[in-house]
Amino acid sequence: MDDETPGTETHGRFLEDFTPGQTFRHWPGRTITETDNIHFSLITMNRHPMHCDAAFAARSEFGKPLVNSGLTLAIVLGMTVDDISLNAIANLGWKDISLTAPVFPNDTIYARSEVLAVRPSKSRPTQGIVTTRTTGFKADGTVFMTFDRSSLIPTRASVVRS
């Protein structure tokens, strides 16, 4: 096959493409709709009325529904894929997930990540572990989430090209 054959292109980053301190501003952002929030909440069986009952939420300290934090985590994580984990073999874990501000329907959210550590795998010589810290923030700059993630990433040389 040649470079013009679909499926033979190389996309994403490999282990040697990451360095500690490197940052990525993930694009595009995402405006979360009321429908997104209700659908996600109901398909994940989270029936908390703060997510799907506007009358209930109106009586809360926020005065309106909150976006389900599972949805914001999923969207922010998804935003990172092109820059961080498109070639990942596995996500090894998330830790220190902090929810620091509410997100409401019609908020537009963005994300950026910083590479914290890069190291070869001790058990897999053609792979390594990249640890990143991702920050989710709203269009007005309010940080609403942070988390650290470790991903198992192959080296460029380990990728078999036909």
Stockholm file with secondary structure:
# STOCKHOLM 1.0

chainA/1-162         MDDETPGTETHGRFLEDFTPGQTFRHWPGRTITETDNIHFSLITMNRHPMHCDAAFAARSEFGKPLVNSGLTLAIVLGMTVDDISLNAIANLGWKDISLTAPVFPNDTIYARSEVLAVRPSKSRPTQGIVTTRTTGFKADGTVFMTFDRSSLIPTRASVVRS
#=GR chainA/1-162 SS CCTTSTTCCCCSCCGGGCCTTCEEEEEEEEECCHHHHHHHHHHTTCCCHHHHCHHHHHTSSSSSCCCCHHHHHHHHHHHHIIIIITTCSEEEEEEEEEECSCCCTTCEEEEEEEEEEEEECSSCTTEEEEEEEEEEEETTSCEEEEEEEEEEEECGGGSCCC
#=GC SS_cons         CCTTSTTCCCCSCCGGGCCTTCEEEEEEEEECCHHHHHHHHHHTTCCCHHHHCHHHHHTSSSSSCCCCHHHHHHHHHHHHIIIIITTCSEEEEEEEEEECSCCCTTCEEEEEEEEEEEEECSSCTTEEEEEEEEEEEETTSCEEEEEEEEEEEECGGGSCCC
//
